[in-house]
Amino acid sequence: ILTQKASINIQEEKGFSALHYAIEANALKLVLELLKNNADVNARNTPMHIALQLNNIEIGRPIRKSRYFNPTILNSEGDSALISAVKQSKIKMLHVLLISPNDYNKQDKEGKTPLHYAC
């Protein structure tokens, strides 16, 4: 389907794209192929947030390495990927996020930073 120029960034009513579904299916090869074809890593409820929920480091790493990845985008709950990792105690995913450029003072909708949640 990708070779037929299908649009990989179309989102259904929940805001999920093909990349979201590939992550939920734990289909690493498909995730890598979609990323290679410029899948939007910053779509609503970002793919990184889905990888965080699943605690899937193998999928989280290539998303983080994408030149388009924006770690400060908030999900529908108002949390950045870093805040989500701290709140969910996803330590390994937190390490993945900490080795990339990040806004460590990015506030959620309540004005809290990752440090507030870590404490």
Secondary structure as the mmCIF struct_conf table of DSSP 4:
data_model
#
loop_
_struct_conf.conf_type_id
_struct_conf.id
_struct_conf.beg_label_comp_id
_struct_conf.beg_label_asym_id
_struct_conf.beg_label_seq_id
_struct_conf.end_label_comp_id
_struct_conf.end_label_asym_id
_struct_conf.end_label_seq_id
HELX_RH_3T_P HELX_RH_3T_P1 LEU A 2 GLN A 4
TURN_TY1_P TURN_TY1_P1 LYS A 5 LYS A 5
TURN_TY1_P TURN_TY1_P2 ILE A 8 ASN A 9
TURN_TY1_P TURN_TY1_P3 GLU A 13 LYS A 14
BEND BEND1 GLY A 15 GLY A 15
HELX_RH_AL_P HELX_RH_AL_P1 ALA A 18 GLU A 24
TURN_TY1_P TURN_TY1_P4 ALA A 25 ASN A 26
HELX_RH_AL_P HELX_RH_AL_P2 LEU A 28 LYS A 36
TURN_TY1_P TURN_TY1_P5 ASN A 37 ASN A 38
TURN_TY1_P TURN_TY1_P6 VAL A 41 ASN A 42
BEND BEND2 ALA A 43 ASN A 45
HELX_RH_AL_P HELX_RH_AL_P3 PRO A 47 LEU A 54
TURN_TY1_P TURN_TY1_P7 ASN A 55 ASN A 55
HELX_RH_AL_P HELX_RH_AL_P4 ILE A 57 LYS A 65
BEND BEND3 SER A 66 SER A 66
TURN_TY1_P TURN_TY1_P8 ARG A 67 TYR A 68
TURN_TY1_P TURN_TY1_P9 PRO A 71 THR A 72
TURN_TY1_P TURN_TY1_P10 SER A 76 GLU A 77
BEND BEND4 GLY A 78 GLY A 78
HELX_RH_AL_P HELX_RH_AL_P5 ALA A 81 LYS A 87
TURN_TY1_P TURN_TY1_P11 GLN A 88 SER A 89
HELX_RH_AL_P HELX_RH_AL_P6 ILE A 91 LEU A 98
TURN_TY1_P TURN_TY1_P12 ILE A 99 ILE A 99
BEND BEND5 SER A 100 SER A 100
TURN_TY1_P TURN_TY1_P13 TYR A 104 ASN A 105
TURN_TY1_P TURN_TY1_P14 LYS A 109 GLU A 110
BEND BEND6 GLY A 111 GLY A 111
HELX_RH_AL_P HELX_RH_AL_P7 PRO A 114 ALA A 118
#
